[in-house]
Amino acid sequence: MKKKNEPSVRFLMFMSSLLCLFIILQSIVVVYTPHIFVRMMNMIAIIGASGIVGAFIREIFILKEKLAGKGEKMNET
């Protein structure tokens, strides 16, 4: 049974793919912008978004381990 507050693997995959798209688009802006202020602000956003994507991927692995552990317990009984 799934808890309400626990995100699903599908949701996490969707959000991490959206954030990866955001990172790619921001990287293009950083490369082609002539203004240093805009470049630095986008670099900060890219670093923050990369950390968020890493956290989502870690959550996906944790959820997979939980689901695998539940499956093994069900098979034992």
Helices and strands as residue ranges (DSSP letters): H 9-32, H 36-76
